[in-house]
Every structure is written in C-alpha cells, then in structure tokens.
Amino acid sequence: MSPQDWFRDPAARPDVVAGEAAAAHQAQLTKPPGALGRLEALAVRLAALQGRERPGVDRVWITVFAADHGVAAAGVSAFPQAVTAQMVANMAAGGAAIAVLARQLGARMELVNLGTVAPVAAHPDVRDAVLGPGTSDFTRAPALSDEQLARALNEGSAAVERAQAQGSELFIAGEMGIGNTTAATAVACALLDRAPAVLAGPGTGLDAAGVARKVEVIERGLVRHAGLLADPAGVLACVGGFEIAALAGAYIACSQRGLPALVDGFISTAAALAATRLCAGADEWLLFSHRSAEPGHAAMLEALGGVGLLDLGMRLGEGTGAAVAVPLLRLACALHDEMATFAEAGVAAGSG
C-alpha cells in the first residue's frame, strides 16, 4: 500500500467555536460549575464534534462487521467457528444482544458479512462483502493479503458513508468473529510493544490453560511477522482480521468525515488504536463507551488517553457496550439543552 492511501489522510478538525459556545452555555445552567461532572464535558465535546452548540444523539447508526479467523484452528476459542455465521443469523433475526439494544435505542442496525467459514443465510439486513472464508492463520502466513486489507478498510468507510447519508449523529461499530480476541490481542501487542502474557485474556470463556495456549499462539505470530509490524497497516495485515480492519477503516472515515464514533470494547478498541496510528487526529472523534473485562483493554485505553463511560464487567462485543452507553450520551445532551439558565430561572448565579 502506498502512503497516498485515503486512510492515511488526516482527520477533520472539531469545531472549536461550537465547543466554546457550548461551554459558555454550560456555565450559565442552574447548577454549581462542574456539578454534573463528565456529563458536562460530554455535551461540550459532542457540540464541538457535531458543530452545533446544542448536540444530540437521537439518530444512531450501528454496523456490525462479521468474519472468521484462520488462527481459530489453533484452539484459541471456547466456541467453534460455525458460531460466527450462526450469530449473524441470530442478529438478523433480532435475537442477539445488539439487536435487542438497537431496538430499544431506535437505532438503525446493519450487518456486514466479510467472510465466514460456514455460509451466512441471505437476509435483507445482511450485506455480503465477502473477502474470503475467513483470514489465514497468522502463525503460518499474513492474516490478510494487501488486497483484502484495502477492501476491508474500504468496507468500513462505506458503512460510515451510509450512516451519514441517513443523517446519523453517532456511529457505533460492532463485530462478530470466533477467534477475534486473539487477533485483537496480537494487534494490541504489536502496536503497544507489550507481551501477549500481559494483554491476553479469556475472551469467550477460556480457562487458564486456554489463555496460556492463546499467549503461545500470539507469540508465534508476532515472531513470524516481526519485520512487518513497524507500520500499523502491516500490523492489521499480518495479525488482524477482516472485521478488525473494517472497524479501523470506519473509525478513520468517521474522523475524516466529521462523525462522532462511540467505541465498544476490547476488539473495537484495538481497531481504534490502529486507526489513530494510521490517521493523525482520529482520536479526537472517538468516545469510549466502557471498560471491558478483558485485561488488555485498560492498557489500550491508557495509550489512547481514553476513559470508558461505564464499567459493567462486559466482554460480549457486538457493539453492546457502546449501545448501553448511548442513553448516557442522550441524558448529557438533554441536560445541556433543557436545563434553565440562571437568567431564565431567576436564580442568582453561584447560589447553587
């Protein structure tokens, strides 16, 4: 890939004027300064990202990217790969956690099939963008070819374009893929220069022996591709996944096109970390929904300078942690928009 590829272009700049106006408005609301804590900062930041003094997140778009991983053959997951396609069907039928949350939020949800071992049943809400029957086993070869990486990044960008075409105010990307915590851990280890034993966790429910096996598999993959991991695109290609690359492409496109993104958990954050290494300024457009129970998530959040809005012990993925945090953003916006100012309420400033 050449340095001229779109995903290396810098991010848009947040609207400083709108952010300052929102901060000034916050200072006039009937409460002591800072009394609503991070809710105040959220509203001001959303104002700058949306370019308006009164932000809102009524129109939420959720894209779930699904793909299988060749490294699953090494026994790094508690579930067989057939579950990926089965769960896509479950999401499309409305029975998965993210589908339930999307309904409750009134969010638009789409599913993008990037390539699974088992066939995914045709459904109106499933977009086929198959790059292959899952990635290659990264202990034996690069997980993605250069062409697959480019196409996966483009699929992420295309999802953001669809979201913006529908007037979406907030973008959430989810994922589904047996073995993807292993790939995400490998990506995080390469980008943070941390040992797999430090960042690897149980994923879908591995016991101690299973986690040790995952660590050994990741170590082999990192050693095999050591000469190609200096560039973040090389990291995604060598040890990533179709859906992880698509997530990264989506976060980059959000930052370049000016759409706030609410990042989910461990796998999504690994993709966000790659996105910020590829696209200067992308971090300004990312909000972090929660702190995952996966042990490596805290290290990635620290590297990104992010703090999760929630800490509920979640580790499902699918975009569920981000979806659960949406009501918090909506409440922050409602408080910012609907509270009276001191002048409107006839309250002396500073009397709260």
TILOGU-824413 format. One record per residue (C-alpha): residue in one letter; x, y, z. Coordinates in steps of 0.2 Angstrom, whole numbers, padded with zeros to 4 digits, always signed. Last residue first. Layout:
BEGIN
AXYZ
...
This chain:
BEGIN
G-0132+0133+0219
S-0131+0152+0223
G-0117+0155+0211
A-0128+0164+0199
A-0144+0171+0207
V-0159+0162+0201
G-0172+0170+0190
A-0175+0153+0181
E-0171+0161+0164
A-0157+0171+0170
F-0149+0157+0179
T-0150+0146+0164
A-0164+0133+0163
M-0159+0115+0159
E-0166+0108+0143
D-0152+0108+0131
H-0137+0103+0141
L-0147+0091+0152
A-0154+0083+0137
C-0137+0081+0129
A-0130+0073+0144
L-0145+0062+0145
R-0143+0056+0127
L-0125+0052+0130
L-0129+0042+0145
P-0143+0033+0135
V-0130+0029+0122
A-0119+0019+0134
V-0128+0003+0133
A-0126+0003+0114
A-0107+0006+0116
G-0105-0009+0127
T-0116-0020+0115
G-0106-0016+0099
E-0105-0035+0095
G-0093-0037+0109
L-0098-0048+0124
R-0085-0043+0137
M-0095-0033+0150
G-0089-0030+0168
L-0100-0015+0170
D-0088-0001+0169
L-0096+0013+0160
L-0090+0029+0152
G-0073+0022+0147
V-0058+0033+0149
G-0047+0037+0134
G-0029+0044+0133
L-0027+0032+0118
A-0012+0023+0127
E-0022+0022+0143
L-0037+0015+0134
M-0026+0002+0126
A-0019-0004+0143
A-0036-0004+0151
H-0042-0016+0137
G-0028-0029+0139
P-0037-0037+0154
E-0053-0041+0145
A-0067-0036+0157
S-0070-0021+0146
R-0070-0003+0151
H-0085+0006+0143
S-0091+0018+0130
F-0075+0026+0123
L-0078+0042+0113
L-0068+0043+0097
W-0068+0059+0086
E-0052+0067+0094
D-0043+0051+0092
A-0043+0052+0073
G-0031+0067+0073
A-0017+0059+0063
C-0024+0044+0054
L-0014+0027+0053
R-0009+0026+0072
T-0026+0033+0077
A-0035+0019+0067
A-0024+0006+0074
L-0029+0011+0091
A-0047+0011+0086
A-0045-0007+0079
A-0038-0012+0096
T-0053-0003+0104
S-0066-0012+0094
I-0058-0029+0099
F-0058-0024+0118
G-0074-0014+0120
D-0086-0003+0110
V-0081+0014+0103
L-0093+0028+0101
A-0089+0037+0084
P-0093+0055+0081
L-0095+0060+0063
G-0084+0073+0054
R-0079+0065+0038
Q-0061+0062+0041
S-0064+0056+0059
C-0078+0045+0054
A-0068+0038+0040
I-0054+0033+0051
Y-0066+0025+0064
A-0074+0015+0049
G-0057+0010+0042
A-0052+0003+0059
L-0068-0007+0061
A-0066-0014+0044
A-0048-0019+0048
I-0054-0028+0064
E-0068-0036+0054
F-0057-0044+0041
G-0044-0049+0055
G-0028-0043+0061
V-0011-0052+0063
C-0001-0048+0047
A-0012-0036+0038
L-0018-0026+0053
V+0000-0025+0059
G+0007-0020+0042
A-0006-0006+0041
P+0001+0000+0058
D+0019+0000+0051
A+0033-0007+0061
L+0025-0024+0061
L+0032-0031+0045
G+0049-0037+0052
A+0042-0046+0067
H+0029-0056+0056
R+0034-0074+0062
V+0039-0068+0080
L+0022-0059+0082
G+0013-0075+0076
R+0022-0086+0087
E+0019-0075+0102
I+0001-0074+0098
V-0001-0093+0098
E+0009-0095+0114
V-0002-0082+0123
K-0018-0091+0116
R-0012-0108+0123
A-0009-0099+0140
V-0027-0092+0139
G-0034-0110+0136
A-0024-0117+0150
A-0031-0104+0162
D-0049-0107+0156
L-0056-0099+0141
G-0073-0090+0142
T-0076-0081+0125
G-0061-0070+0128
P-0051-0077+0142
G-0037-0063+0142
A-0021-0059+0133
L-0013-0042+0137
V+0001-0046+0149
A+0005-0063+0143
P+0005-0056+0125
A+0020-0045+0129
R+0018-0027+0125
D+0025-0017+0111
L+0009-0006+0111
L+0005-0008+0092
A+0011-0026+0091
C+0003-0031+0107
A-0013-0023+0103
V-0014-0031+0086
A-0010-0048+0093
T-0023-0045+0106
A-0036-0041+0093
A-0031-0057+0083
T-0034-0067+0099
T-0050-0058+0103
N-0056-0062+0086
G-0056-0080+0087
I-0074-0083+0083
G-0080-0067+0074
M-0093-0054+0077
E-0090-0036+0077
G-0098-0019+0082
A-0096-0002+0075
I-0106+0013+0083
F-0109+0029+0073
L-0117+0045+0081
E-0127+0059+0073
S-0134+0049+0058
G-0142+0059+0044
Q-0146+0044+0033
A-0132+0048+0021
Q-0121+0049+0035
A-0123+0031+0040
R-0121+0025+0023
E-0105+0034+0021
V-0099+0027+0038
A-0103+0010+0031
A-0093+0013+0015
S-0078+0018+0026
G-0078+0002+0035
E-0080-0008+0019
N-0065+0002+0012
L-0054-0004+0026
A-0059-0022+0022
R-0055-0019+0004
A-0038-0012+0007
L-0034-0026+0019
Q-0040-0040+0007
E-0029-0033-0007
D-0014-0032+0004
S-0017-0050+0009
L-0024-0053+0026
A-0019-0065+0040
P-0001-0065+0035
A+0005-0083+0034
R+0008-0098+0046
T+0005-0091+0064
F-0007-0079+0056
D-0019-0092+0051
S-0027-0085+0035
T-0042-0074+0037
G-0060-0080+0035
P-0069-0089+0020
G-0063-0075+0008
L-0066-0056+0006
V-0085-0057+0007
A-0095-0041+0006
D-0112-0048+0008
R-0124-0035+0017
V-0135-0043+0029
D-0152-0034+0034
P-0161-0041+0019
H-0156-0059+0024
A-0147-0072+0015
A-0140-0086+0026
V-0122-0084+0031
P-0111-0099+0024
A-0099-0108+0037
V-0081-0102+0036
T-0085-0084+0037
G-0081-0069+0026
L-0084-0050+0027
N-0103-0051+0031
V-0109-0034+0035
L-0124-0032+0047
E-0135-0017+0048
M-0143-0008+0063
R-0153+0008+0063
A-0155+0014+0081
G-0172+0016+0090
L-0162+0014+0106
Q-0173-0001+0112
R-0172-0009+0095
A-0153-0007+0094
L-0152-0015+0111
V-0161-0030+0107
A-0151-0032+0091
I-0135-0030+0100
A-0140-0044+0112
A-0144-0056+0098
G-0162-0062+0094
G-0167-0049+0081
A-0167-0062+0067
A-0153-0053+0058
M-0143-0054+0074
N-0147-0073+0076
A-0142-0075+0058
V-0125-0066+0061
M-0124-0077+0077
Q-0125-0093+0067
A-0112-0087+0054
T-0100-0084+0068
V-0105-0100+0078
A-0098-0111+0064
Q-0081-0106+0070
P-0082-0117+0085
F-0083-0110+0103
A-0071-0109+0118
S-0058-0100+0107
V-0039-0101+0104
G-0039-0119+0098
A-0025-0117+0084
A-0038-0118+0071
A-0045-0102+0077
V-0030-0093+0069
G-0039-0094+0052
H-0051-0081+0059
D-0069-0078+0054
A-0079-0063+0049
A-0093-0051+0054
F-0094-0032+0054
V-0109-0025+0065
T-0114-0008+0059
I-0124+0003+0071
W-0131+0020+0067
V-0139+0032+0080
R-0151+0046+0076
D-0156+0054+0093
V-0138+0058+0098
G-0139+0077+0100
P-0128+0092+0101
R-0134+0110+0106
E-0120+0122+0102
R-0118+0115+0085
G-0103+0108+0075
Q-0106+0090+0078
L-0089+0086+0085
A-0088+0103+0095
A-0105+0100+0102
L-0101+0082+0106
R-0086+0088+0117
V-0097+0101+0126
A-0110+0088+0130
L-0098+0075+0136
A-0089+0088+0147
E-0105+0092+0156
L-0109+0074+0158
R-0091+0071+0165
G-0095+0080+0181
L-0113+0086+0183
A-0108+0098+0197
G-0094+0105+0186
P-0099+0123+0189
P-0113+0124+0203
K-0130+0121+0195
T-0143+0132+0186
L-0135+0132+0169
Q-0125+0148+0164
A-0108+0139+0163
Q-0115+0126+0152
H-0119+0139+0139
A-0102+0145+0139
A-0095+0128+0137
A-0107+0125+0122
A-0102+0141+0114
E-0083+0136+0116
G-0087+0119+0108
A-0096+0127+0094
V-0081+0139+0091
V-0069+0125+0092
D-0077+0115+0078
P-0068+0098+0078
R-0054+0097+0065
A-0056+0084+0051
A-0044+0069+0052
P-0028+0067+0042
D-0026+0057+0026
R-0018+0040+0030
F-0034+0030+0027
W-0035+0038+0009
D-0020+0029+0003
Q-0006+0041-0003
P+0007+0032+0008
S+0006+0017-0004
M+0000+0000+0000
